[in-house]
Amino acid sequence: MANMDHIIEPDRQGIWIAATFIVALLALVVAIVGVSRNNDLMYMTQTELLLINDKIEALQTVAPPPAAPAATAE
């Protein structure tokens, strides 16, 4: 029966370390891209909300239209 002291064979340990490092680096890059996209989306959403708020305030502060002139009695 084979020696079962190690999960990873000692002569292949370097390959596993390199592969693990590459996977961790890839996960870091994916996380950074995700945070960056989320930040951009949050910025755009807040900008749109501010623009909508400005439009609502402009509609509320507009003076009501002048009353129609009274129809002349004939």
PDB file of N, CA, C, O and CB in Angstrom:
ATOM      1  N   MET A   1       0.841  -1.172   0.000  1.00  0.00           N
ATOM      2  CA  MET A   1       0.000   0.000   0.000  1.00  0.00           C
ATOM      3  C   MET A   1       0.896   1.247   0.000  1.00  0.00           C
ATOM      4  O   MET A   1       1.984   1.246   0.575  1.00  0.00           O
ATOM      5  CB  MET A   1      -0.962  -0.009   1.223  1.00  0.00           C
ATOM      6  N   ALA A   2       0.412   2.312  -0.659  1.00  0.00           N
ATOM      7  CA  ALA A   2       1.207   3.527  -0.808  1.00  0.00           C
ATOM      8  C   ALA A   2       1.274   4.295   0.509  1.00  0.00           C
ATOM      9  O   ALA A   2       0.410   4.158   1.375  1.00  0.00           O
ATOM     10  CB  ALA A   2       0.622   4.417  -1.913  1.00  0.00           C
ATOM     11  N   ASN A   3       2.310   5.095   0.634  1.00  0.00           N
ATOM     12  CA  ASN A   3       2.478   5.918   1.821  1.00  0.00           C
ATOM     13  C   ASN A   3       1.428   7.035   1.807  1.00  0.00           C
ATOM     14  O   ASN A   3       1.353   7.770   0.822  1.00  0.00           O
ATOM     15  CB  ASN A   3       3.920   6.506   1.890  1.00  0.00           C
ATOM     16  N   MET A   4       0.618   7.192   2.857  1.00  0.00           N
ATOM     17  CA  MET A   4      -0.482   8.152   2.903  1.00  0.00           C
ATOM     18  C   MET A   4      -0.212   9.281   3.885  1.00  0.00           C
ATOM     19  O   MET A   4      -1.144   9.788   4.509  1.00  0.00           O
ATOM     20  CB  MET A   4      -1.771   7.451   3.274  1.00  0.00           C
ATOM     21  N   ASP A   5       1.042   9.683   4.031  1.00  0.00           N
ATOM     22  CA  ASP A   5       1.363  10.742   4.972  1.00  0.00           C
ATOM     23  C   ASP A   5       0.990  12.121   4.427  1.00  0.00           C
ATOM     24  O   ASP A   5       0.653  13.015   5.205  1.00  0.00           O
ATOM     25  CB  ASP A   5       2.839  10.700   5.312  1.00  0.00           C
ATOM     26  N   HIS A   6       1.043  12.312   3.104  1.00  0.00           N
ATOM     27  CA  HIS A   6       0.816  13.621   2.515  1.00  0.00           C
ATOM     28  C   HIS A   6      -0.383  13.583   1.579  1.00  0.00           C
ATOM     29  O   HIS A   6      -0.576  12.623   0.833  1.00  0.00           O
ATOM     30  CB  HIS A   6       2.062  14.097   1.766  1.00  0.00           C
ATOM     31  N   ILE A   7      -1.187  14.644   1.630  1.00  0.00           N
ATOM     32  CA  ILE A   7      -2.293  14.758   0.681  1.00  0.00           C
ATOM     33  C   ILE A   7      -1.731  15.111  -0.684  1.00  0.00           C
ATOM     34  O   ILE A   7      -2.147  14.554  -1.700  1.00  0.00           O
ATOM     35  CB  ILE A   7      -3.329  15.822   1.144  1.00  0.00           C
ATOM     36  N   ILE A   8      -0.781  16.040  -0.701  1.00  0.00           N
ATOM     37  CA  ILE A   8      -0.108  16.428  -1.944  1.00  0.00           C
ATOM     38  C   ILE A   8       1.297  15.844  -1.893  1.00  0.00           C
ATOM     39  O   ILE A   8       2.005  15.973  -0.895  1.00  0.00           O
ATOM     40  CB  ILE A   8      -0.072  18.002  -2.131  1.00  0.00           C
ATOM     41  N   GLU A   9       1.679  15.208  -2.971  1.00  0.00           N
ATOM     42  CA  GLU A   9       3.014  14.621  -3.019  1.00  0.00           C
ATOM     43  C   GLU A   9       4.052  15.735  -2.929  1.00  0.00           C
ATOM     44  O   GLU A   9       3.902  16.764  -3.587  1.00  0.00           O
ATOM     45  CB  GLU A   9       3.211  13.785  -4.317  1.00  0.00           C
ATOM     46  N   PRO A  10       5.085  15.554  -2.138  1.00  0.00           N
ATOM     47  CA  PRO A  10       6.087  16.616  -1.946  1.00  0.00           C
ATOM     48  C   PRO A  10       6.735  17.103  -3.243  1.00  0.00           C
ATOM     49  O   PRO A  10       7.070  18.282  -3.350  1.00  0.00           O
ATOM     50  CB  PRO A  10       7.162  16.127  -1.018  1.00  0.00           C
ATOM     51  N   ASP A  11       6.917  16.230  -4.219  1.00  0.00           N
ATOM     52  CA  ASP A  11       7.546  16.667  -5.460  1.00  0.00           C
ATOM     53  C   ASP A  11       6.598  17.492  -6.334  1.00  0.00           C
ATOM     54  O   ASP A  11       7.060  18.153  -7.265  1.00  0.00           O
ATOM     55  CB  ASP A  11       8.042  15.464  -6.236  1.00  0.00           C
ATOM     56  N   ARG A  12       5.297  17.474  -6.067  1.00  0.00           N
ATOM     57  CA  ARG A  12       4.330  18.282  -6.813  1.00  0.00           C
ATOM     58  C   ARG A  12       3.832  19.487  -6.013  1.00  0.00           C
ATOM     59  O   ARG A  12       2.929  20.189  -6.468  1.00  0.00           O
ATOM     60  CB  ARG A  12       3.149  17.422  -7.226  1.00  0.00           C
ATOM     61  N   GLN A  13       4.377  19.729  -4.883  1.00  0.00           N
ATOM     62  CA  GLN A  13       3.906  20.806  -4.007  1.00  0.00           C
ATOM     63  C   GLN A  13       4.100  22.178  -4.651  1.00  0.00           C
ATOM     64  O   GLN A  13       3.246  23.050  -4.491  1.00  0.00           O
ATOM     65  CB  GLN A  13       4.638  20.753  -2.664  1.00  0.00           C
ATOM     66  N   GLY A  14       5.185  22.389  -5.363  1.00  0.00           N
ATOM     67  CA  GLY A  14       5.440  23.662  -6.021  1.00  0.00           C
ATOM     68  C   GLY A  14       4.380  23.994  -7.057  1.00  0.00           C
ATOM     69  O   GLY A  14       3.949  25.143  -7.162  1.00  0.00           O
ATOM     70  N   ILE A  15       3.960  23.005  -7.817  1.00  0.00           N
ATOM     71  CA  ILE A  15       2.918  23.210  -8.829  1.00  0.00           C
ATOM     72  C   ILE A  15       1.609  23.616  -8.159  1.00  0.00           C
ATOM     73  O   ILE A  15       0.924  24.520  -8.638  1.00  0.00           O
ATOM     74  CB  ILE A  15       2.714  21.929  -9.674  1.00  0.00           C
ATOM     75  N   TRP A  16       1.258  22.960  -7.063  1.00  0.00           N
ATOM     76  CA  TRP A  16       0.026  23.287  -6.351  1.00  0.00           C
ATOM     77  C   TRP A  16       0.084  24.698  -5.753  1.00  0.00           C
ATOM     78  O   TRP A  16      -0.915  25.417  -5.757  1.00  0.00           O
ATOM     79  CB  TRP A  16      -0.233  22.258  -5.247  1.00  0.00           C
ATOM     80  N   ILE A  17       1.230  25.082  -5.250  1.00  0.00           N
ATOM     81  CA  ILE A  17       1.385  26.439  -4.700  1.00  0.00           C
ATOM     82  C   ILE A  17       1.203  27.466  -5.807  1.00  0.00           C
ATOM     83  O   ILE A  17       0.508  28.464  -5.617  1.00  0.00           O
ATOM     84  CB  ILE A  17       2.774  26.612  -4.026  1.00  0.00           C
ATOM     85  N   ALA A  18       1.819  27.233  -6.956  1.00  0.00           N
ATOM     86  CA  ALA A  18       1.695  28.160  -8.085  1.00  0.00           C
ATOM     87  C   ALA A  18       0.250  28.231  -8.575  1.00  0.00           C
ATOM     88  O   ALA A  18      -0.256  29.317  -8.859  1.00  0.00           O
ATOM     89  CB  ALA A  18       2.624  27.735  -9.236  1.00  0.00           C
ATOM     90  N   ALA A  19      -0.407  27.097  -8.675  1.00  0.00           N
ATOM     91  CA  ALA A  19      -1.797  27.083  -9.139  1.00  0.00           C
ATOM     92  C   ALA A  19      -2.711  27.800  -8.155  1.00  0.00           C
ATOM     93  O   ALA A  19      -3.609  28.536  -8.562  1.00  0.00           O
ATOM     94  CB  ALA A  19      -2.278  25.644  -9.347  1.00  0.00           C
ATOM     95  N   THR A  20      -2.489  27.589  -6.874  1.00  0.00           N
ATOM     96  CA  THR A  20      -3.293  28.254  -5.849  1.00  0.00           C
ATOM     97  C   THR A  20      -3.075  29.759  -5.883  1.00  0.00           C
ATOM     98  O   THR A  20      -4.024  30.528  -5.730  1.00  0.00           O
ATOM     99  CB  THR A  20      -2.955  27.703  -4.459  1.00  0.00           C
ATOM    100  N   PHE A  21      -1.834  30.183  -6.084  1.00  0.00           N
ATOM    101  CA  PHE A  21      -1.534  31.607  -6.166  1.00  0.00           C
ATOM    102  C   PHE A  21      -2.225  32.235  -7.381  1.00  0.00           C
ATOM    103  O   PHE A  21      -2.771  33.333  -7.280  1.00  0.00           O
ATOM    104  CB  PHE A  21      -0.012  31.830  -6.240  1.00  0.00           C
ATOM    105  N   ILE A  22      -2.207  31.556  -8.512  1.00  0.00           N
ATOM    106  CA  ILE A  22      -2.856  32.072  -9.723  1.00  0.00           C
ATOM    107  C   ILE A  22      -4.360  32.181  -9.519  1.00  0.00           C
ATOM    108  O   ILE A  22      -4.967  33.172  -9.925  1.00  0.00           O
ATOM    109  CB  ILE A  22      -2.549  31.168 -10.932  1.00  0.00           C
ATOM    110  N   VAL A  23      -4.964  31.188  -8.904  1.00  0.00           N
ATOM    111  CA  VAL A  23      -6.410  31.237  -8.642  1.00  0.00           C
ATOM    112  C   VAL A  23      -6.742  32.379  -7.682  1.00  0.00           C
ATOM    113  O   VAL A  23      -7.734  33.081  -7.879  1.00  0.00           O
ATOM    114  CB  VAL A  23      -6.907  29.890  -8.060  1.00  0.00           C
ATOM    115  N   ALA A  24      -5.930  32.568  -6.655  1.00  0.00           N
ATOM    116  CA  ALA A  24      -6.169  33.661  -5.707  1.00  0.00           C
ATOM    117  C   ALA A  24      -6.000  35.016  -6.393  1.00  0.00           C
ATOM    118  O   ALA A  24      -6.767  35.939  -6.118  1.00  0.00           O
ATOM    119  CB  ALA A  24      -5.211  33.552  -4.502  1.00  0.00           C
ATOM    120  N   LEU A  25      -5.025  35.153  -7.266  1.00  0.00           N
ATOM    121  CA  LEU A  25      -4.815  36.396  -8.003  1.00  0.00           C
ATOM    122  C   LEU A  25      -5.987  36.671  -8.938  1.00  0.00           C
ATOM    123  O   LEU A  25      -6.427  37.814  -9.056  1.00  0.00           O
ATOM    124  CB  LEU A  25      -3.504  36.336  -8.799  1.00  0.00           C
ATOM    125  N   LEU A  26      -6.488  35.653  -9.591  1.00  0.00           N
ATOM    126  CA  LEU A  26      -7.657  35.796 -10.459  1.00  0.00           C
ATOM    127  C   LEU A  26      -8.885  36.223  -9.652  1.00  0.00           C
ATOM    128  O   LEU A  26      -9.653  37.076 -10.099  1.00  0.00           O
ATOM    129  CB  LEU A  26      -7.940  34.477 -11.200  1.00  0.00           C
ATOM    130  N   ALA A  27      -9.071  35.643  -8.484  1.00  0.00           N
ATOM    131  CA  ALA A  27     -10.191  36.031  -7.621  1.00  0.00           C
ATOM    132  C   ALA A  27     -10.069  37.484  -7.183  1.00  0.00           C
ATOM    133  O   ALA A  27     -11.072  38.193  -7.101  1.00  0.00           O
ATOM    134  CB  ALA A  27     -10.263  35.118  -6.392  1.00  0.00           C
ATOM    135  N   LEU A  28      -8.846  37.934  -6.900  1.00  0.00           N
ATOM    136  CA  LEU A  28      -8.626  39.331  -6.516  1.00  0.00           C
ATOM    137  C   LEU A  28      -8.988  40.270  -7.667  1.00  0.00           C
ATOM    138  O   LEU A  28      -9.641  41.291  -7.451  1.00  0.00           O
ATOM    139  CB  LEU A  28      -7.158  39.550  -6.092  1.00  0.00           C
ATOM    140  N   VAL A  29      -8.572  39.936  -8.876  1.00  0.00           N
ATOM    141  CA  VAL A  29      -8.883  40.770 -10.039  1.00  0.00           C
ATOM    142  C   VAL A  29     -10.386  40.827 -10.270  1.00  0.00           C
ATOM    143  O   VAL A  29     -10.928  41.899 -10.537  1.00  0.00           O
ATOM    144  CB  VAL A  29      -8.173  40.237 -11.294  1.00  0.00           C
ATOM    145  N   VAL A  30     -11.059  39.703 -10.172  1.00  0.00           N
ATOM    146  CA  VAL A  30     -12.513  39.673 -10.360  1.00  0.00           C
ATOM    147  C   VAL A  30     -13.199  40.511  -9.288  1.00  0.00           C
ATOM    148  O   VAL A  30     -14.157  41.223  -9.590  1.00  0.00           O
ATOM    149  CB  VAL A  30     -13.041  38.217 -10.324  1.00  0.00           C
ATOM    150  N   ALA A  31     -12.740  40.446  -8.064  1.00  0.00           N
ATOM    151  CA  ALA A  31     -13.333  41.240  -6.985  1.00  0.00           C
ATOM    152  C   ALA A  31     -13.117  42.729  -7.215  1.00  0.00           C
ATOM    153  O   ALA A  31     -14.033  43.522  -7.000  1.00  0.00           O
ATOM    154  CB  ALA A  31     -12.744  40.829  -5.632  1.00  0.00           C
ATOM    155  N   ILE A  32     -11.933  43.120  -7.644  1.00  0.00           N
ATOM    156  CA  ILE A  32     -11.651  44.538  -7.900  1.00  0.00           C
ATOM    157  C   ILE A  32     -12.515  45.053  -9.039  1.00  0.00           C
ATOM    158  O   ILE A  32     -13.040  46.164  -8.958  1.00  0.00           O
ATOM    159  CB  ILE A  32     -10.160  44.749  -8.229  1.00  0.00           C
ATOM    160  N   VAL A  33     -12.672  44.271 -10.094  1.00  0.00           N
ATOM    161  CA  VAL A  33     -13.528  44.678 -11.211  1.00  0.00           C
ATOM    162  C   VAL A  33     -14.971  44.804 -10.746  1.00  0.00           C
ATOM    163  O   VAL A  33     -15.663  45.744 -11.137  1.00  0.00           O
ATOM    164  CB  VAL A  33     -13.426  43.670 -12.376  1.00  0.00           C
ATOM    165  N   GLY A  34     -15.432  43.878  -9.923  1.00  0.00           N
ATOM    166  CA  GLY A  34     -16.797  43.945  -9.409  1.00  0.00           C
ATOM    167  C   GLY A  34     -17.034  45.181  -8.552  1.00  0.00           C
ATOM    168  O   GLY A  34     -18.071  45.832  -8.679  1.00  0.00           O
ATOM    169  N   VAL A  35     -16.103  45.505  -7.696  1.00  0.00           N
ATOM    170  CA  VAL A  35     -16.239  46.695  -6.849  1.00  0.00           C
ATOM    171  C   VAL A  35     -16.233  47.956  -7.708  1.00  0.00           C
ATOM    172  O   VAL A  35     -16.996  48.887  -7.453  1.00  0.00           O
ATOM    173  CB  VAL A  35     -15.102  46.756  -5.799  1.00  0.00           C
ATOM    174  N   SER A  36     -15.379  47.986  -8.717  1.00  0.00           N
ATOM    175  CA  SER A  36     -15.308  49.150  -9.593  1.00  0.00           C
ATOM    176  C   SER A  36     -16.614  49.340 -10.360  1.00  0.00           C
ATOM    177  O   SER A  36     -17.116  50.460 -10.461  1.00  0.00           O
ATOM    178  CB  SER A  36     -14.138  49.008 -10.571  1.00  0.00           C
ATOM    179  N   ARG A  37     -17.163  48.262 -10.894  1.00  0.00           N
ATOM    180  CA  ARG A  37     -18.433  48.363 -11.633  1.00  0.00           C
ATOM    181  C   ARG A  37     -19.565  48.777 -10.703  1.00  0.00           C
ATOM    182  O   ARG A  37     -20.429  49.564 -11.089  1.00  0.00           O
ATOM    183  CB  ARG A  37     -18.776  47.020 -12.317  1.00  0.00           C
ATOM    184  N   ASN A  38     -19.566  48.259  -9.490  1.00  0.00           N
ATOM    185  CA  ASN A  38     -20.592  48.618  -8.525  1.00  0.00           C
ATOM    186  C   ASN A  38     -20.489  50.092  -8.159  1.00  0.00           C
ATOM    187  O   ASN A  38     -21.509  50.766  -8.011  1.00  0.00           O
ATOM    188  CB  ASN A  38     -20.477  47.748  -7.271  1.00  0.00           C
ATOM    189  N   ASN A  39     -19.275  50.597  -8.014  1.00  0.00           N
ATOM    190  CA  ASN A  39     -19.069  52.000  -7.695  1.00  0.00           C
ATOM    191  C   ASN A  39     -19.571  52.884  -8.841  1.00  0.00           C
ATOM    192  O   ASN A  39     -20.223  53.899  -8.596  1.00  0.00           O
ATOM    193  CB  ASN A  39     -17.581  52.274  -7.411  1.00  0.00           C
ATOM    194  N   ASP A  40     -19.271  52.506 -10.091  1.00  0.00           N
ATOM    195  CA  ASP A  40     -19.743  53.277 -11.241  1.00  0.00           C
ATOM    196  C   ASP A  40     -21.266  53.278 -11.310  1.00  0.00           C
ATOM    197  O   ASP A  40     -21.875  54.314 -11.578  1.00  0.00           O
ATOM    198  CB  ASP A  40     -19.157  52.713 -12.542  1.00  0.00           C
ATOM    199  N   LEU A  41     -21.877  52.134 -11.072  1.00  0.00           N
ATOM    200  CA  LEU A  41     -23.332  52.032 -11.116  1.00  0.00           C
ATOM    201  C   LEU A  41     -23.971  52.875 -10.019  1.00  0.00           C
ATOM    202  O   LEU A  41     -24.989  53.527 -10.253  1.00  0.00           O
ATOM    203  CB  LEU A  41     -23.769  50.571 -10.981  1.00  0.00           C
ATOM    204  N   MET A  42     -23.385  52.868  -8.830  1.00  0.00           N
ATOM    205  CA  MET A  42     -23.907  53.678  -7.732  1.00  0.00           C
ATOM    206  C   MET A  42     -23.818  55.156  -8.079  1.00  0.00           C
ATOM    207  O   MET A  42     -24.752  55.911  -7.807  1.00  0.00           O
ATOM    208  CB  MET A  42     -23.143  53.387  -6.429  1.00  0.00           C
ATOM    209  N   TYR A  43     -22.714  55.577  -8.671  1.00  0.00           N
ATOM    210  CA  TYR A  43     -22.536  56.979  -9.054  1.00  0.00           C
ATOM    211  C   TYR A  43     -23.588  57.390 -10.086  1.00  0.00           C
ATOM    212  O   TYR A  43     -24.191  58.458  -9.970  1.00  0.00           O
ATOM    213  CB  TYR A  43     -21.114  57.211  -9.617  1.00  0.00           C
ATOM    214  N   MET A  44     -23.807  56.546 -11.089  1.00  0.00           N
ATOM    215  CA  MET A  44     -24.793  56.874 -12.118  1.00  0.00           C
ATOM    216  C   MET A  44     -26.204  56.923 -11.535  1.00  0.00           C
ATOM    217  O   MET A  44     -26.992  57.795 -11.900  1.00  0.00           O
ATOM    218  CB  MET A  44     -24.731  55.853 -13.259  1.00  0.00           C
ATOM    219  N   THR A  45     -26.527  56.002 -10.639  1.00  0.00           N
ATOM    220  CA  THR A  45     -27.851  55.978 -10.030  1.00  0.00           C
ATOM    221  C   THR A  45     -28.083  57.225  -9.187  1.00  0.00           C
ATOM    222  O   THR A  45     -29.156  57.823  -9.252  1.00  0.00           O
ATOM    223  CB  THR A  45     -28.023  54.722  -9.174  1.00  0.00           C
ATOM    224  N   GLN A  46     -27.098  57.618  -8.406  1.00  0.00           N
ATOM    225  CA  GLN A  46     -27.254  58.826  -7.587  1.00  0.00           C
ATOM    226  C   GLN A  46     -27.393  60.069  -8.453  1.00  0.00           C
ATOM    227  O   GLN A  46     -28.155  60.978  -8.121  1.00  0.00           O
ATOM    228  CB  GLN A  46     -26.066  58.984  -6.638  1.00  0.00           C
ATOM    229  N   THR A  47     -26.654  60.113  -9.570  1.00  0.00           N
ATOM    230  CA  THR A  47     -26.762  61.250 -10.476  1.00  0.00           C
ATOM    231  C   THR A  47     -28.162  61.329 -11.084  1.00  0.00           C
ATOM    232  O   THR A  47     -28.739  62.412 -11.177  1.00  0.00           O
ATOM    233  CB  THR A  47     -25.705  61.154 -11.585  1.00  0.00           C
ATOM    234  N   GLU A  48     -28.705  60.188 -11.494  1.00  0.00           N
ATOM    235  CA  GLU A  48     -30.049  60.173 -12.064  1.00  0.00           C
ATOM    236  C   GLU A  48     -31.082  60.595 -11.025  1.00  0.00           C
ATOM    237  O   GLU A  48     -32.018  61.328 -11.345  1.00  0.00           O
ATOM    238  CB  GLU A  48     -30.385  58.779 -12.610  1.00  0.00           C
ATOM    239  N   LEU A  49     -30.922  60.145  -9.796  1.00  0.00           N
ATOM    240  CA  LEU A  49     -31.868  60.529  -8.750  1.00  0.00           C
ATOM    241  C   LEU A  49     -31.816  62.023  -8.477  1.00  0.00           C
ATOM    242  O   LEU A  49     -32.852  62.652  -8.263  1.00  0.00           O
ATOM    243  CB  LEU A  49     -31.584  59.756  -7.467  1.00  0.00           C
ATOM    244  N   LEU A  50     -30.616  62.597  -8.482  1.00  0.00           N
ATOM    245  CA  LEU A  50     -30.499  64.046  -8.283  1.00  0.00           C
ATOM    246  C   LEU A  50     -31.152  64.811  -9.434  1.00  0.00           C
ATOM    247  O   LEU A  50     -31.800  65.834  -9.211  1.00  0.00           O
ATOM    248  CB  LEU A  50     -29.020  64.453  -8.151  1.00  0.00           C
ATOM    249  N   LEU A  51     -30.985  64.322 -10.655  1.00  0.00           N
ATOM    250  CA  LEU A  51     -31.622  64.981 -11.797  1.00  0.00           C
ATOM    251  C   LEU A  51     -33.150  64.890 -11.708  1.00  0.00           C
ATOM    252  O   LEU A  51     -33.853  65.860 -11.991  1.00  0.00           O
ATOM    253  CB  LEU A  51     -31.131  64.354 -13.116  1.00  0.00           C
ATOM    254  N   ILE A  52     -33.652  63.726 -11.316  1.00  0.00           N
ATOM    255  CA  ILE A  52     -35.103  63.566 -11.152  1.00  0.00           C
ATOM    256  C   ILE A  52     -35.603  64.479 -10.044  1.00  0.00           C
ATOM    257  O   ILE A  52     -36.664  65.088 -10.178  1.00  0.00           O
ATOM    258  CB  ILE A  52     -35.467  62.091 -10.838  1.00  0.00           C
ATOM    259  N   ASN A  53     -34.855  64.584  -8.954  1.00  0.00           N
ATOM    260  CA  ASN A  53     -35.244  65.456  -7.854  1.00  0.00           C
ATOM    261  C   ASN A  53     -35.287  66.913  -8.315  1.00  0.00           C
ATOM    262  O   ASN A  53     -36.201  67.650  -7.949  1.00  0.00           O
ATOM    263  CB  ASN A  53     -34.274  65.296  -6.672  1.00  0.00           C
ATOM    264  N   ASP A  54     -34.308  67.329  -9.114  1.00  0.00           N
ATOM    265  CA  ASP A  54     -34.304  68.695  -9.639  1.00  0.00           C
ATOM    266  C   ASP A  54     -35.525  68.947 -10.524  1.00  0.00           C
ATOM    267  O   ASP A  54     -36.126  70.020 -10.462  1.00  0.00           O
ATOM    268  CB  ASP A  54     -33.014  68.960 -10.431  1.00  0.00           C
ATOM    269  N   LYS A  55     -35.893  67.963 -11.346  1.00  0.00           N
ATOM    270  CA  LYS A  55     -37.067  68.118 -12.211  1.00  0.00           C
ATOM    271  C   LYS A  55     -38.341  68.231 -11.386  1.00  0.00           C
ATOM    272  O   LYS A  55     -39.217  69.039 -11.697  1.00  0.00           O
ATOM    273  CB  LYS A  55     -37.177  66.939 -13.185  1.00  0.00           C
ATOM    274  N   ILE A  56     -38.446  67.423 -10.335  1.00  0.00           N
ATOM    275  CA  ILE A  56     -39.635  67.472  -9.475  1.00  0.00           C
ATOM    276  C   ILE A  56     -39.723  68.824  -8.782  1.00  0.00           C
ATOM    277  O   ILE A  56     -40.796  69.424  -8.723  1.00  0.00           O
ATOM    278  CB  ILE A  56     -39.606  66.333  -8.425  1.00  0.00           C
ATOM    279  N   GLU A  57     -38.604  69.305  -8.261  1.00  0.00           N
ATOM    280  CA  GLU A  57     -38.610  70.613  -7.598  1.00  0.00           C
ATOM    281  C   GLU A  57     -38.961  71.720  -8.583  1.00  0.00           C
ATOM    282  O   GLU A  57     -39.671  72.660  -8.227  1.00  0.00           O
ATOM    283  CB  GLU A  57     -37.246  70.896  -6.952  1.00  0.00           C
ATOM    284  N   ALA A  58     -38.473  71.621  -9.814  1.00  0.00           N
ATOM    285  CA  ALA A  58     -38.789  72.642 -10.818  1.00  0.00           C
ATOM    286  C   ALA A  58     -40.283  72.631 -11.140  1.00  0.00           C
ATOM    287  O   ALA A  58     -40.886  73.687 -11.328  1.00  0.00           O
ATOM    288  CB  ALA A  58     -37.962  72.414 -12.105  1.00  0.00           C
ATOM    289  N   LEU A  59     -40.876  71.442 -11.204  1.00  0.00           N
ATOM    290  CA  LEU A  59     -42.313  71.362 -11.488  1.00  0.00           C
ATOM    291  C   LEU A  59     -43.133  71.915 -10.326  1.00  0.00           C
ATOM    292  O   LEU A  59     -44.188  72.511 -10.545  1.00  0.00           O
ATOM    293  CB  LEU A  59     -42.724  69.908 -11.777  1.00  0.00           C
ATOM    294  N   GLN A  60     -42.666  71.727  -9.105  1.00  0.00           N
ATOM    295  CA  GLN A  60     -43.416  72.193  -7.942  1.00  0.00           C
ATOM    296  C   GLN A  60     -43.302  73.699  -7.757  1.00  0.00           C
ATOM    297  O   GLN A  60     -44.214  74.316  -7.206  1.00  0.00           O
ATOM    298  CB  GLN A  60     -42.933  71.486  -6.694  1.00  0.00           C
ATOM    299  N   THR A  61     -42.215  74.301  -8.198  1.00  0.00           N
ATOM    300  CA  THR A  61     -42.036  75.735  -7.987  1.00  0.00           C
ATOM    301  C   THR A  61     -42.559  76.570  -9.149  1.00  0.00           C
ATOM    302  O   THR A  61     -42.603  77.797  -9.057  1.00  0.00           O
ATOM    303  CB  THR A  61     -40.578  76.040  -7.764  1.00  0.00           C
ATOM    304  N   VAL A  62     -42.954  75.921 -10.239  1.00  0.00           N
ATOM    305  CA  VAL A  62     -43.490  76.673 -11.373  1.00  0.00           C
ATOM    306  C   VAL A  62     -44.808  77.304 -10.951  1.00  0.00           C
ATOM    307  O   VAL A  62     -45.656  76.645 -10.349  1.00  0.00           O
ATOM    308  CB  VAL A  62     -43.685  75.757 -12.626  1.00  0.00           C
ATOM    309  N   ALA A  63     -44.977  78.587 -11.271  1.00  0.00           N
ATOM    310  CA  ALA A  63     -46.219  79.293 -10.926  1.00  0.00           C
ATOM    311  C   ALA A  63     -47.367  78.651 -11.688  1.00  0.00           C
ATOM    312  O   ALA A  63     -47.193  78.203 -12.822  1.00  0.00           O
ATOM    313  CB  ALA A  63     -46.120  80.823 -11.254  1.00  0.00           C
ATOM    314  N   PRO A  64     -48.544  78.606 -11.065  1.00  0.00           N
ATOM    315  CA  PRO A  64     -49.683  78.024 -11.769  1.00  0.00           C
ATOM    316  C   PRO A  64     -50.018  78.873 -12.986  1.00  0.00           C
ATOM    317  O   PRO A  64     -49.802  80.085 -12.959  1.00  0.00           O
ATOM    318  CB  PRO A  64     -50.910  77.905 -10.832  1.00  0.00           C
ATOM    319  N   PRO A  65     -50.528  78.287 -14.030  1.00  0.00           N
ATOM    320  CA  PRO A  65     -50.841  79.054 -15.239  1.00  0.00           C
ATOM    321  C   PRO A  65     -51.904  80.110 -14.931  1.00  0.00           C
ATOM    322  O   PRO A  65     -52.772  79.895 -14.086  1.00  0.00           O
ATOM    323  CB  PRO A  65     -51.326  78.115 -16.374  1.00  0.00           C
ATOM    324  N   PRO A  66     -51.833  81.236 -15.611  1.00  0.00           N
ATOM    325  CA  PRO A  66     -52.830  82.266 -15.333  1.00  0.00           C
ATOM    326  C   PRO A  66     -54.225  81.785 -15.692  1.00  0.00           C
ATOM    327  O   PRO A  66     -54.413  80.992 -16.615  1.00  0.00           O
ATOM    328  CB  PRO A  66     -52.504  83.547 -16.098  1.00  0.00           C
ATOM    329  N   ALA A  67     -55.199  82.284 -14.938  1.00  0.00           N
ATOM    330  CA  ALA A  67     -56.582  81.863 -15.176  1.00  0.00           C
ATOM    331  C   ALA A  67     -57.027  82.349 -16.548  1.00  0.00           C
ATOM    332  O   ALA A  67     -56.626  83.422 -17.000  1.00  0.00           O
ATOM    333  CB  ALA A  67     -57.531  82.404 -14.069  1.00  0.00           C
ATOM    334  N   ALA A  68     -57.846  81.562 -17.194  1.00  0.00           N
ATOM    335  CA  ALA A  68     -58.343  81.942 -18.521  1.00  0.00           C
ATOM    336  C   ALA A  68     -59.218  83.183 -18.372  1.00  0.00           C
ATOM    337  O   ALA A  68     -59.964  83.300 -17.400  1.00  0.00           O
ATOM    338  CB  ALA A  68     -59.145  80.768 -19.189  1.00  0.00           C
ATOM    339  N   PRO A  69     -59.135  84.090 -19.307  1.00  0.00           N
ATOM    340  CA  PRO A  69     -59.984  85.280 -19.194  1.00  0.00           C
ATOM    341  C   PRO A  69     -61.463  84.893 -19.245  1.00  0.00           C
ATOM    342  O   PRO A  69     -61.874  83.988 -19.971  1.00  0.00           O
ATOM    343  CB  PRO A  69     -59.656  86.288 -20.319  1.00  0.00           C
ATOM    344  N   ALA A  70     -62.213  85.593 -18.470  1.00  0.00           N
ATOM    345  CA  ALA A  70     -63.635  85.291 -18.404  1.00  0.00           C
ATOM    346  C   ALA A  70     -64.272  85.511 -19.764  1.00  0.00           C
ATOM    347  O   ALA A  70     -63.960  86.469 -20.471  1.00  0.00           O
ATOM    348  CB  ALA A  70     -64.329  86.153 -17.336  1.00  0.00           C
ATOM    349  N   ALA A  71     -65.148  84.626 -20.103  1.00  0.00           N
ATOM    350  CA  ALA A  71     -65.821  84.752 -21.400  1.00  0.00           C
ATOM    351  C   ALA A  71     -66.718  85.980 -21.376  1.00  0.00           C
ATOM    352  O   ALA A  71     -67.423  86.231 -20.399  1.00  0.00           O
ATOM    353  CB  ALA A  71     -66.647  83.472 -21.735  1.00  0.00           C
ATOM    354  N   THR A  72     -66.683  86.711 -22.422  1.00  0.00           N
ATOM    355  CA  THR A  72     -67.526  87.907 -22.471  1.00  0.00           C
ATOM    356  C   THR A  72     -68.986  87.516 -22.652  1.00  0.00           C
ATOM    357  O   THR A  72     -69.316  86.634 -23.445  1.00  0.00           O
ATOM    358  CB  THR A  72     -67.079  88.845 -23.611  1.00  0.00           C
ATOM    359  N   ALA A  73     -69.821  88.166 -21.928  1.00  0.00           N
ATOM    360  CA  ALA A  73     -71.238  87.868 -22.038  1.00  0.00           C
ATOM    361  C   ALA A  73     -71.777  88.504 -23.309  1.00  0.00           C
ATOM    362  O   ALA A  73     -71.512  89.672 -23.590  1.00  0.00           O
ATOM    363  CB  ALA A  73     -72.013  88.370 -20.796  1.00  0.00           C
ATOM    364  N   GLU A  74     -72.504  87.756 -24.043  1.00  0.00           N
ATOM    365  CA  GLU A  74     -73.068  88.300 -25.281  1.00  0.00           C
ATOM    366  C   GLU A  74     -74.521  88.563 -25.153  1.00  0.00           C
ATOM    367  O   GLU A  74     -75.151  89.023 -26.105  1.00  0.00           O
ATOM    368  CB  GLU A  74     -72.834  87.376 -26.428  1.00  0.00           C
TER     369      GLU A  74
END
